[in-house]
Amino acid sequence: MTKFDTDSCTYRQSKRLPKKTLNALSLFSGGGGLDLGFSASGFRICLASDIDNFSCNTLEINNGKNEFYKDTKTINADIRKLRASDLLSEAKLDAAHINIVIGGPPCQAFSVFGQRQGLSDPRGNLVWEYLRIIQEIQPDAFIFENVAGLKSIHEGKLYKDIIQSLTLSGIYTVSAHSYQLADYGIPQFRERIFFIGSKDGRHVPPMEITHGNSTLATLKSYRTVSEALRFLPVTGVDSPIANHIGRNHSQRIIDRYKSLVFGERDTKTRINKLHPERPSFTIIVGSDKGGGKGHIHPFVPREVTPRESARMQTFPDWWEFYGKGRHVIRQVGNAVPPLFAAILAEHIKMHIFGVKQKKTYEELIDILELDYLKF
C-alpha cells in the first residue's frame, strides 16, 4: 500500500467539512461504504484496514479522487495479527487523538441468508477481535455494524453478550438500533443493526424514519430501482463507467428472464426480477467459493452489472471497485450504503460530538455526487 504522509491527518479547510477534525480508524473496511459515508460527513479516515487484498486496492485507487476521501493509509492485514499500537503507528497518531473507530466484522456467520453458524464460524469470532482493538484504543466513540440476524442467533444470547462486552466494564454507554435502510432514502431493502458506543455516557437515540409508502406528509416516498438506474450507459466492454460489464447469458436464460414479472424469483438462479417502482431486493454477497449475483434487471433480460448493484448501494459512479467477477460483487454486497453511512454519521456528530446542525439528505447526495438520486 502507499506510503503514509506524516501530515495526512492534518485537516485542510473546506466549506463542506466541519471546522473541527474528527479522526477515525476503520476496521474491516471492505469496499469502503462506511468509510466513504463518514468521510462525506466530515470525518477524517486516517487509517483503513482489511484482510482482503481486493478491497484494500479499491480503497487505494479511490484515495484522493475528491476533497473529502483522501490521505488515508490502507493496511492489508489479518486483524488477529494486529495490535492497536500497530494501527496507531501507521496512522501517526496516539490513542488520545482517535475520536471514533468504525467497522463491521464479517456478517456471514450471523446472516439469515447464510447457515447462521454464529461463533462456531471463524468469521463470527472476529467480533471479539474488533472489541479487543476498541479496548486497546478506547476512542471517544465507536460504531459496530452487522446484520439484523445477529439479534436472534443463539436465541439472543450472543446479542446480549456483545452489548455487555461493548460496555468494556462500564467505560462505554452502548446504544443499539436496527434500521431498514429503505426507510432512510436508500433504493434497497436492507436491514442492519448498528451498535454505537459513547465514552461520555450519552445514549444515541434512533433516527426518525424519513421515507416510505405511507401517505403521511412527514415521509418522502421510497427511492426506487428506476431512480437508481437513471443515466447509466449501455453495459459493455467500452463502458466509460467502471464495473459496468454484465454477464453473457445463454438464450435459454434470456428467455426465462423475459418471462418473469416484476418481483418474481427465478427458480434456477434463485434471484429476483427487480420492480422498477420499488426499492431493490437486498444486494447479497455469495460465499467464498462464488455465487454472488446481482438481481435481474427490470427491463433487460439479464442480471444487473456490479455497477448497477453499486447504484442500489448508493456508491457514486466515480468509486471504482478493484477486481473482477465475485471479488467486486463481494465488496459491493458487504458494504454499508455510503449515503446511509453519511446520514448515520451526521446523527452521531450531533448526539456524541455536539455538532448542532445536520447536513440534509439532499446535501449528502450532492457531496457524494449521487446525481442519479437528485430530484
C-alpha positions in Angstrom: 0.0 0.0 0.0 1.1 3.6 -0.3 3.5 5.4 1.9 1.9 7.5 4.7 2.4 11.2 4.8 3.1 12.4 8.4 0.7 15.3 7.7 -2.0 13.1 6.2 -4.5 13.6 9.1 -4.0 17.4 9.2 -7.3 19.0 8.4 -7.4 21.2 5.3 -10.2 23.7 5.5 -13.2 23.0 3.2 -16.6 24.7 3.2 -18.2 21.3 3.2 -16.5 19.9 6.2 -16.8 20.8 9.9 -14.2 23.1 11.5 -13.2 20.5 14.0 -11.3 17.5 12.8 -12.8 14.2 13.8 -10.3 11.4 13.3 -11.5 7.9 12.6 -9.9 4.5 12.3 -11.7 2.0 10.1 -11.5 -1.8 10.6 -13.0 -4.5 8.3 -13.2 -1.6 5.8 -14.2 -3.8 2.8 -15.1 -1.9 -0.3 -15.3 1.4 1.6 -19.1 2.1 2.1 -18.9 3.1 5.7 -15.6 5.0 5.2 -16.9 6.9 2.3 -20.1 7.9 4.1 -18.3 9.0 7.2 -15.8 11.0 5.1 -18.7 12.7 3.3 -20.0 13.7 6.7 -16.6 15.3 7.6 -14.8 12.6 9.5 -11.2 12.1 8.5 -10.5 8.4 7.9 -6.8 8.3 9.0 -6.4 4.6 8.5 -8.4 1.7 7.0 -7.7 -2.0 7.4 -8.9 -5.2 5.8 -7.6 -8.7 5.2 -8.9 -8.7 1.6 -6.4 -7.5 -0.9 -9.0 -6.6 -3.5 -10.8 -4.4 -1.0 -7.6 -2.6 0.0 -6.8 -2.0 -3.6 -10.3 -0.5 -4.0 -9.6 1.9 -1.2 -6.2 2.8 -2.7 -7.4 3.6 -6.2 -10.2 5.9 -4.9 -8.0 7.7 -2.3 -7.8 11.4 -3.3 -10.4 11.4 -6.0 -12.3 14.1 -4.2 -11.9 16.7 -1.4 -13.1 14.5 1.4 -11.8 11.0 0.9 -8.1 11.4 0.7 -4.8 10.9 2.7 -6.0 7.6 4.1 -3.4 4.9 5.0 -4.6 1.4 4.0 -3.3 -1.7 5.7 -3.9 -5.1 4.1 -3.6 -7.4 7.2 -5.3 -10.0 9.3 -6.7 -8.2 12.4 -5.8 -11.2 14.5 -2.2 -10.3 13.9 -2.6 -6.6 14.5 -2.3 -4.7 17.8 -3.8 -1.3 18.4 -0.2 0.1 18.6 0.4 -1.1 15.0 -2.6 0.8 13.8 -1.8 3.9 15.7 1.8 3.8 14.5 0.8 3.6 10.9 -1.7 6.4 11.3 0.9 8.6 13.0 -1.5 9.3 15.9 -1.8 8.4 19.5 -4.9 7.0 21.1 -5.9 10.3 22.6 -6.4 11.7 19.0 -8.8 9.0 17.8 -12.3 10.2 18.0 -14.1 7.1 16.6 -13.4 3.6 15.4 -15.8 2.3 12.8 -16.3 -1.1 11.3 -18.4 -4.2 10.6 -16.8 -7.6 11.3 -17.8 -10.1 8.6 -21.5 -10.7 8.8 -22.0 -14.1 7.0 -21.7 -16.0 10.3 -24.9 -14.3 11.5 -26.8 -13.6 8.3 -30.2 -15.1 7.7 -29.0 -15.7 4.1 -26.2 -17.9 5.4 -26.0 -21.0 7.6 -26.1 -19.0 10.8 -23.2 -20.8 12.5 -22.5 -17.8 14.7 -19.4 -18.1 16.9 -18.8 -21.7 15.5 -17.8 -19.9 12.3 -14.3 -18.4 12.4 -15.7 -15.2 10.9 -18.1 -14.9 13.9 -15.1 -14.9 16.3 -13.8 -11.8 14.6 -16.4 -9.8 16.6 -14.1 -10.3 19.6 -11.1 -9.1 17.7 -12.9 -5.8 17.0 -13.7 -5.5 20.7 -10.1 -6.1 21.5 -9.0 -3.2 19.4 -11.7 -0.9 20.9 -10.5 -1.8 24.4 -6.8 -1.1 23.5 -7.5 2.3 21.9 -10.6 3.4 23.9 -11.7 6.1 21.4 -14.4 8.7 22.2 -16.9 6.6 20.3 -17.2 3.5 18.1 -19.6 2.0 15.5 -20.1 -1.7 15.2 -22.3 -2.7 12.2 -23.7 -6.1 11.5 -26.7 -7.9 10.1 -30.0 -7.8 11.9 -29.9 -11.6 12.3 -27.3 -11.0 15.0 -30.2 -10.3 17.4 -31.8 -13.8 17.1 -28.9 -16.2 16.7 -28.1 -18.4 19.7 -31.6 -17.4 21.0 -30.5 -13.8 21.5 -27.7 -14.7 23.9 -24.9 -13.6 21.5 -26.6 -10.2 21.1 -26.8 -9.7 24.8 -23.2 -10.8 25.3 -22.0 -8.4 22.6 -23.8 -5.4 24.2 -22.4 -6.3 27.6 -18.9 -6.8 26.2 -19.1 -3.5 24.3 -19.5 -1.5 27.5 -16.0 -2.6 28.5 -16.9 -2.8 32.1 -18.8 0.5 32.1 -16.4 2.6 30.1 -18.9 2.9 27.2 -22.6 3.5 27.1 -23.9 1.4 24.2 -27.0 2.2 22.0 -28.2 -0.5 19.6 -30.6 0.2 16.8 -31.9 -1.8 13.9 -32.6 0.0 10.7 -34.4 -0.8 7.5 -32.3 1.3 5.2 -35.0 1.9 2.6 -36.7 3.9 5.3 -33.9 6.5 5.0 -33.9 7.0 1.2 -31.7 4.1 0.2 -33.1 2.4 -3.0 -32.8 -1.0 -1.5 -34.5 -3.1 1.2 -31.6 -3.9 3.6 -31.8 -4.4 7.3 -28.8 -3.8 9.5 -28.0 -3.3 13.2 -25.7 -0.6 14.5 -24.1 -0.6 18.0 -22.9 2.8 18.9 -20.6 3.3 21.9 -20.1 6.6 23.7 -17.4 7.2 26.2 -19.2 10.2 27.9 -22.3 8.3 28.9 -24.5 9.6 26.1 -27.3 7.4 24.7 -27.8 7.9 20.9 -31.5 7.8 20.1 -32.8 6.0 17.0 -33.1 8.1 13.8 -36.6 9.0 12.7 -37.8 7.4 9.6 -37.8 9.7 6.6 -39.0 7.6 3.6 -41.8 5.0 3.0 -45.0 4.2 1.2 -47.1 6.0 3.9 -49.4 8.9 2.9 -48.1 10.8 5.9 -46.9 14.2 4.9 -43.8 13.9 7.0 -42.5 11.0 4.9 -40.9 11.1 1.4 -41.5 8.3 -1.0 -39.2 5.3 -1.1 -36.4 5.7 -3.6 -36.8 3.2 -6.4 -34.8 0.9 -8.7 -35.7 3.2 -11.7 -34.2 6.2 -9.9 -31.1 4.2 -9.0 -30.5 3.1 -12.6 -31.0 6.6 -14.2 -28.4 7.9 -16.7 -26.4 4.7 -17.0 -25.0 4.0 -20.4 -25.5 0.6 -22.1 -23.4 -2.0 -20.5 -20.3 -3.3 -22.4 -16.6 -3.6 -22.7 -16.2 0.0 -23.6 -18.4 1.4 -20.9 -17.0 4.7 -19.5 -18.2 3.8 -16.0 -16.1 1.2 -14.1 -17.5 -2.2 -13.2 -20.4 -1.8 -15.7 -19.9 -5.0 -17.6 -22.5 -7.7 -17.4 -22.6 -11.5 -17.7 -23.1 -13.2 -21.0 -26.3 -15.3 -20.8 -27.5 -18.1 -23.0 -30.6 -17.7 -25.0 -32.3 -20.2 -22.7 -31.6 -17.9 -19.6 -32.6 -14.8 -21.6 -35.9 -16.3 -22.5 -36.5 -17.4 -18.9 -35.7 -13.9 -17.5 -38.1 -12.3 -20.1 -40.9 -14.4 -18.8 -40.7 -13.2 -15.3 -42.9 -10.5 -13.9 -41.6 -7.7 -11.7 -40.7 -9.1 -8.2 -40.8 -12.7 -9.3 -37.9 -15.1 -8.4 -36.2 -17.2 -11.0 -36.4 -20.8 -9.9 -33.0 -21.8 -11.3 -30.7 -18.9 -10.2 -32.9 -18.0 -7.2 -32.6 -14.3 -7.9 -35.4 -11.8 -8.3 -36.5 -9.6 -11.1 -36.4 -6.1 -9.8 -39.5 -4.0 -9.6 -38.8 -0.6 -11.2 -41.1 1.4 -8.8 -39.8 -0.2 -5.6 -36.5 -0.3 -3.7 -34.2 -3.2 -4.8 -34.2 -6.5 -3.0 -31.1 -6.8 -0.7 -27.8 -7.0 -2.6 -26.2 -10.2 -1.4 -22.6 -11.4 -1.4 -22.5 -15.2 -2.1 -19.9 -17.4 -0.5 -16.1 -17.6 -0.6 -16.5 -20.1 -3.4 -18.5 -17.7 -5.5 -22.3 -17.5 -6.1 -22.7 -13.8 -5.6 -25.0 -12.4 -8.2 -27.0 -9.3 -8.9 -30.7 -9.4 -9.3 -32.4 -9.4 -12.7 -32.7 -6.1 -14.5 -36.3 -4.8 -14.6 -36.3 -4.0 -18.3 -33.5 -6.0 -19.9 -33.4 -9.9 -19.6 -30.0 -10.1 -17.8 -28.6 -9.9 -14.3 -27.6 -6.4 -13.3 -24.0 -5.4 -13.5 -21.8 -4.8 -10.5 -22.1 -1.1 -11.1 -25.9 -1.3 -11.1 -25.7 -3.2 -7.8 -23.4 -0.5 -6.5 -26.1 2.1 -7.5 -28.6 0.3 -5.3 -26.0 0.6 -2.6 -25.6 4.3 -3.3 -22.0 4.3 -4.4 -21.1 7.1 -6.7 -20.1 6.2 -10.2 -16.6 7.6 -9.6 -16.0 5.0 -6.9 -14.2 2.2 -8.7 -14.0 -1.4 -7.4 -10.8 -3.3 -7.9 -11.0 -6.8 -9.4 -13.5 -8.7 -11.5 -16.4 -11.0 -11.0 -17.1 -12.3 -7.5 -14.4 -10.1 -6.0 -16.3 -7.0 -6.9 -19.7 -8.5 -6.0 -18.4 -9.3 -2.6 -17.2 -5.8 -2.0 -20.5 -4.3 -3.1 -22.7 -6.8 -1.3 -20.8 -6.5 2.0 -20.8 -2.7 2.1 -22.9 -0.3 4.2 -24.5 2.0 1.6 -22.4 5.2 1.7 -25.5 7.5 1.7 -26.9 5.8 4.8 -23.4 5.8 6.5 -23.3 9.6 5.9 -26.8 10.0 7.4 -25.8 8.0 10.4 -22.5 9.9 10.7 -24.5 13.2 10.8 -26.7 11.8 13.6 -23.6 10.7 15.6 -21.9 14.0 15.2 -25.0 15.7 16.7 -25.6 13.3 19.6 -22.0 12.5 20.6 -19.8 15.2 19.2 -22.1 18.2 19.8 -22.5 19.4 16.2 -25.7 21.4 16.3 -26.9 21.1 12.7 -27.1 18.1 10.4 -26.4 18.1 6.7 -29.7 17.3 4.9 -30.3 14.2 2.8 -30.1 16.4 -0.3 -26.8 17.9 0.8 -25.3 14.5 1.3 -26.4 13.3 -2.1 -24.7 16.4 -3.6 -21.4 15.8 -1.6 -21.3 12.1 -2.7 -22.1 13.1 -6.3 -25.1 10.7 -6.5 -26.5 12.6 -9.5 -28.9 9.7 -10.2 -30.7 10.3 -6.9 -31.1 14.1 -7.3 -34.7 15.1 -7.6 
